[in-house]
Amino acid sequence: MDSTHGVYPSATVLVVDDTPDNLMLIAELLKDKYRVKAANSGEKALRLLQADPLPDLILLDIMMPGLSGYDVAEQLKLDARIRHIPIIFLTSMTATEDEIRGLSLGAADYITKPIIPPVLMARVETQIKLKAVADFLRNQNDFLEQEVQRRTREVIAIQDVTIHAMASLAETRDNETGNHIRRTQHYIKRLAELLRNHPRFRDFLDEDTIKLLFKSAPLHDIGKIGIPDRILLKPGRLTAEEFEIMKTHTTLGRDAIQHAEDQLGINVDFLHLAKEIAYGHQEKWDGSGYPQGVATDDIPISARLMAVADVYDALISRRVYKPGMPHEQAVKIIREGRGSHFDPDICDAFLANAEQFREIAERFADSDQDMARQVALLEQIADRP
């Protein structure tokens, strides 16, 4: 800021008046404190305002041939790039309705003709200072908005890394692969997208919820961390007793996520869905699933979606103790489970778009290295006493 004049020396004032004498007078008054641009018509003023740098203030005559000051002001307010520039109307009109019209167009002030130099200088300086403050606040707001966006991206990234770290921890103890996590993520997202306009699901499956489902899906088997290796990694069929222990992974998963949420001290939307999926994805439409044996719409939608995704992937995936089932056979089994294992409408969405799920499976297919890791896991458990 210039200590001599108490104003910003870089400020620019655009003077718009069709009378040459008025332009000369105002320019002479302002030139020692401001940079001055002049336009002798509304049309020329609008052309000048299309180029940078923009002025900090516009002194705008109302009564001009062609475009009036009111016309110019109306056009300025339609342009987001320049609508924030304050306007002082220059006018010989003194009627209240004229002043009201100008203020309704966003005018910051009025100066009546003939111009009184001290009044002009005081009002220009006031508007320049207010503009400087407004620019500072706008820049601060832009900075804060960018900072909020940056922090939000960081939080989302931390969430994603945490979820995948937790899911990968479960994976290291399981005979499934990391690609199983990715496949089921994409299966559940695609199912949700296919059903988002369905009358039964559209109130639930909005865009944000679909994103949260995708984020939550990797935690569906997090409870397997708590299952003993002798059961979790057993290559053959589980005994009835072992199966009862395996079934507890749903409760263990929900409780682990709940514990994490309790530690945060706040409710987190994606963790709410993660709990639903972890706890309910083994439930069946006819009530014969676990852990609660609930049926139909008592099973959360998120868990019903995961049920289809998880079963399809389990059927087509190869394991060290079984080959992967052909896609067509897996689809046949899903179809046979319609109305018993699976929600009929979710099942129908899958069946009508089965090729899309095949494409996802192929995109994230398990590699030979994945299978080698499974073999190594099973050999480790076999060598333990």
CORQUIRA-V971339 format. One record per residue. N is the residue number from 1. SS is DSSP state (H for helix, E for strand, L for the rest). D_CENTER is the distance of its C-alpha to the mean C-alpha in whole Angstrom. Layout:
n->[N,N]
ss->[SS,SS]
d_center->[D_CENTER,D_CENTER]
This chain:
n->[1,2,3,4,5,6,7,8,9,10,11,12,13,14,15,16,17,18,19,20,21,22,23,24,25,26,27,28,29,30,31,32,33,34,35,36,37,38,39,40,41,42,43,44,45,46,47,48,49,50,51,52,53,54,55,56,57,58,59,60,61,62,63,64,65,66,67,68,69,70,71,72,73,74,75,76,77,78,79,80,81,82,83,84,85,86,87,88,89,90,91,92,93,94,95,96,97,98,99,100,101,102,103,104,105,106,107,108,109,110,111,112,113,114,115,116,117,118,119,120,121,122,123,124,125,126,127,128,129,130,131,132,133,134,135,136,137,138,139,140,141,142,143,144,145,146,147,148,149,150,151,152,153,154,155,156,157,158,159,160,161,162,163,164,165,166,167,168,169,170,171,172,173,174,175,176,177,178,179,180,181,182,183,184,185,186,187,188,189,190,191,192,193,194,195,196,197,198,199,200,201,202,203,204,205,206,207,208,209,210,211,212,213,214,215,216,217,218,219,220,221,222,223,224,225,226,227,228,229,230,231,232,233,234,235,236,237,238,239,240,241,242,243,244,245,246,247,248,249,250,251,252,253,254,255,256,257,258,259,260,261,262,263,264,265,266,267,268,269,270,271,272,273,274,275,276,277,278,279,280,281,282,283,284,285,286,287,288,289,290,291,292,293,294,295,296,297,298,299,300,301,302,303,304,305,306,307,308,309,310,311,312,313,314,315,316,317,318,319,320,321,322,323,324,325,326,327,328,329,330,331,332,333,334,335,336,337,338,339,340,341,342,343,344,345,346,347,348,349,350,351,352,353,354,355,356,357,358,359,360,361,362,363,364,365,366,367,368,369,370,371,372,373,374,375,376,377,378,379,380,381,382,383,384,385]
ss->[L,L,L,L,L,L,L,L,L,L,L,E,E,E,E,E,L,L,L,H,H,H,H,H,H,H,H,H,H,H,L,L,L,L,E,E,E,E,E,L,L,H,H,H,H,H,H,H,L,L,L,L,L,L,L,L,E,E,E,E,E,L,L,L,L,L,L,L,H,H,H,H,H,H,H,H,H,L,L,L,L,L,L,L,L,E,E,E,E,E,E,L,L,L,L,H,H,H,H,H,H,H,H,H,L,L,L,L,E,E,E,E,L,L,L,L,H,H,H,H,H,H,H,H,H,H,H,H,H,H,H,H,H,H,H,H,H,H,H,H,H,H,H,H,H,H,H,H,H,H,H,H,H,H,H,H,H,H,H,H,H,H,H,H,H,H,H,H,H,H,H,L,L,L,L,L,L,H,H,H,H,H,H,H,H,H,H,H,H,H,H,H,H,H,H,L,L,L,L,L,L,L,L,L,L,L,H,H,H,H,H,H,H,H,H,H,H,H,H,L,L,H,H,H,H,H,L,L,H,H,H,H,L,L,L,L,L,L,L,H,H,H,H,H,H,H,H,L,H,H,H,H,H,H,H,H,H,H,H,H,H,H,H,H,L,L,L,L,H,H,H,H,H,H,H,H,H,H,H,H,L,L,L,L,L,L,L,L,L,L,L,L,L,L,L,H,H,H,L,L,H,H,H,H,H,H,H,H,H,H,H,H,H,H,H,H,L,L,E,L,L,E,L,L,L,L,H,H,H,H,H,H,H,H,H,H,L,E,L,L,L,E,L,H,H,H,H,H,H,H,H,H,L,H,H,H,H,H,H,H,H,H,H,L,L,L,L,H,H,H,H,H,H,H,H,H,H,H,H,H,H,H,H,L,L]
d_center->[41,44,47,49,48,45,42,40,42,39,39,39,41,41,44,44,48,50,53,54,56,53,51,54,54,50,50,53,52,48,49,50,47,44,43,44,43,45,45,48,46,43,42,43,40,37,38,38,35,33,34,33,34,33,36,35,37,39,42,43,46,46,49,49,50,47,44,44,42,41,40,38,36,35,34,32,30,28,27,24,26,29,29,28,32,34,37,41,43,47,49,52,51,52,51,48,47,46,44,42,41,40,38,36,35,34,37,37,41,44,47,50,53,55,53,54,53,53,50,48,48,47,44,43,43,41,38,38,37,35,33,33,31,29,28,28,25,23,23,22,20,18,19,17,14,14,15,12,10,12,13,9,9,13,12,10,12,15,14,14,17,19,18,20,22,23,23,25,28,28,29,31,33,33,34,31,29,26,25,26,23,21,22,22,18,18,21,19,16,18,20,17,17,20,21,18,20,23,25,25,21,19,19,17,15,13,9,8,11,12,9,11,14,13,13,16,18,20,21,23,26,26,29,31,31,34,36,39,40,43,41,37,39,42,42,44,44,44,46,46,46,43,41,41,40,37,36,35,32,30,31,31,27,26,28,27,23,25,27,24,22,25,25,22,23,20,19,16,14,14,17,18,18,19,22,22,22,25,27,27,27,30,31,33,33,37,37,38,35,35,34,35,36,34,34,32,29,30,28,24,22,20,24,25,23,23,27,27,25,27,30,30,29,32,34,33,33,36,37,40,42,41,40,37,38,37,34,37,38,35,34,37,37,34,35,38,36,35,35,37,34,31,30,31,28,26,29,30,26,27,30,30,27,29,29,25,26,28,27,24,27,28,26,25,29,31,33,36,35,33,36,38,36,37,41,41,39,42,44,43,44,47,48,48,51]
